Amino acid sequence: MPYLLDTKQLQLSNSLLQDSIVRRLIAQTSKGRIAQTYLFTGAFSSGKKTVATAFAASMLCKTPRNERENINACGTCESCRAVLFDSHPDLTFLYPIGSEIRVGQIREMQKSAALKPMLGDWRFFVICKADSLNEFSGNSLLKILEESPPHLIFILVAENERKVLPTILSRAELLAFRDPSYREIREFLCHRCSKDYSTASRFLSLSGGRQGQAVTWLLKNIPHQELPRLSLPDSQISYLNELEKISSRLLKKIEAQKSLEGLLRVFDDVSLVETHELSNARREFCLRLFGAPLLPASFPILFSGIFLDTLERLKNELKKNTEKIIKLQKENYPSALLKELEEGCGHSISEIVFTQIDAFLNYLCLIAKDMLYAGHSPEQELLLNIDEKEIIISALKFHGLPRVEAKIRLIGQARDLLGRYVNPGLILENILSDFGGRFL
């Protein structure tokens, strides 16, 4: 599946509100002072991979366009078309297998790096989630960086630069991506995707503030419709139903795979898991939770159980079908690689479940932060859920600022505990026990 959706995403000038970084890259290109190793750091969905791809495309393009001090890929030449369809021989993306980038992957990359460029003068290697390099793969990469010829350019993409080896950091030019305000993102989405403010606002809120995801949905021209307000029980049912649908989408793709590498790509395809329907159902349920004046004392235990049971069924179904593919393919792989791929699949399945729990907690936190902004600032444009400001303000009046601030701290601690493999049922029950006015 191509990573990019249209030619505009090959243009540095269309990068997601990262003007200072784009200007810096363009200035280096114009002066011929391109660094051999870059480290792009910043929040999830801040445009790091998009800028990396657009930068590579502009350097590989046969007929780049110089427009208003911008250097953009043309989008139509042989090189640009190859980038669009994720098939350019001189642009390689490296992703973790499971939780880590393994040393074997770096060694394979080293073989590829030894080849001369095929279509142009440069070869680009974009290492995604570079903060998942382990000690061995990190040291192996360092050796490549130290010995590489000047036509090789490495772009490391990471959310947490502190997890990147200091020796690699010392060799890389650091570009820190900014975290723009929701108001800036909405205005950008209107311009970039030719949408009205209401539609841009809606899809930004559905994405949880992730502008890259919002751009993807808006460019697909998904219809924007005002959905009826659901009660808390109905929104809970809708949310659980959407979680159930993840399984069928993934299984359909899993059954079509003829290799274990293809299987891993299925698990990494966010569009199969995080649809706008699921995001909308999660958002609605979280909003109703904050707006609920009364909840049964049993609600935290009951919902946590149903929620986790749904995800456990998803996990078991994916594991069962993955094992079938592995059994059919085991003769085609050496034992060491088979073990790595099998571990990678197992981790990816667990990550899908983890991500859904974390996404639920994260959206509760986003709404609480909206309430905090509403309490401290008259600028309602700062809200993520600007179309639901009445609910936000009403919930703030019910809970009060001190309790909202406490919720944000509690949810942050819960997400941290979740990452440390603390029992998710206990985490969810603890968080949900602080919602509603309670009755027995």
Secondary structure, 3 states (H helix, E strand, C coil): CCCCCCHHHHCHHHCCCCHHHHHHHHHHHHHCCCCCEEEEECCCCCCHHHHHHHHHHHHHCCCCEEECCEEECCCCCHHHHHHHCCCCCCEEEECCECCEECHHHHHHHHHHHCCCCCCCCCEEEEECCHHHECHHHHHHHHHHHHHCCCCEEEEEEECCHHHCCHHHHCCCEEEECCCCCHHHHHHHHHHHHCCCHHHHHHHHHHCCCCHHHHHHHHHCCCCCCCCCCCCHHHHHHHHHHHHHHHHHHHHHHHCCCCCHHHHHHHHHCHHHHCCHHHHHHHHHHHHHHHHCCCCECCHHHHHHHHHHHHHHHHHHHHHHHHHHHHHHHHHHCCHHHHHHHHHHHHHHHHHHHHHHHHHHHHHHHHHHHHHHHHHHCCCHHHCCCHHHHHHHHHHHHHHCHHHHHHHHHHHHHHHHHHHCCCCHHHHHHHHHCCCCCCEC
